[in-house]
Amino acid sequence: MDKKPTYDELEQKVVELEKKISEYRKIVESQSQHEFTAQSYLDIAKVIMVAINARGEITLINKKGCEILEYSENELIGKIWFNTCVPEGKRKDIIDIFQKLMEGEIENIEYFQNPVVTKNGNERIIDWYNTLLRDESGKIIGTLSSGEDVTEKVLAQQELQSTHEELANFSKELEKMVEEKTEELKEKNTQLIEAERLAALGEISNRVAHDLRNPLTVVGGFARRLYENTPDDDLNKKYLTIILSEVKVLERKLSEIIKIRDAKEEIANHNMS
């Protein structure tokens, strides 16, 4: 039959238990203090800090992360990150990558950029820096990520790129306009030179017509009178016939010069208009 402990032995057991309980309390308080300190460090960080376990559940998120995602901490802890915070169109690809990371099929992707969706349905663009979490045996048990909200920066870059493209397009259009105007000016200049040349020819034609018309009229008039007053049997009548024939040739030439002058003046006036 077992021997019953004495009063002193029971008292000793109680003292030992109280000592162990006191030590356990100190350990718990120390661990809680460490957790509180760690959470405080996370909360003052200006970036999202989020831990996700192998099942894709959020196990830790800091104050900045809750602020950007527009959730409270209680609304996020335990939720599937991909279903809650990743835009629907991006989920499948990101889940596939995460599963391969957890299974060790691909190396850790230390940096990538992708959007998150907030509680109110707004999308924010985040630059993520990641590390894998492992247990004591080295097995991958999740990820710890820090994310910087770069939405405004990305939008500004896109706006700047759009502005550059608009300026490039405007420059091309301006260059095209300058080329067209240059060709137009060349054509106008050619027309002006031609008009000036025609005007000069017209002036020469006018001068020639004026200088020849009066003497030719006089020569022709006197030759006809002499021809009419000369008897047919006079040998000089043959020469007068030749003179009248040549006068007619000169008159035709003069008429052609006048027609050419008038035509060139008409062309010049048309080009100038």
Beta strands, then each sheet from edge to edge (+ up, - down):
strand 1: 48-53
strand 2: 58-61
strand 3: 111-117
strand 4: 123-134
strand 5: 140-149
sheet 1: 2+ 1- 5+ 4- 3+
end
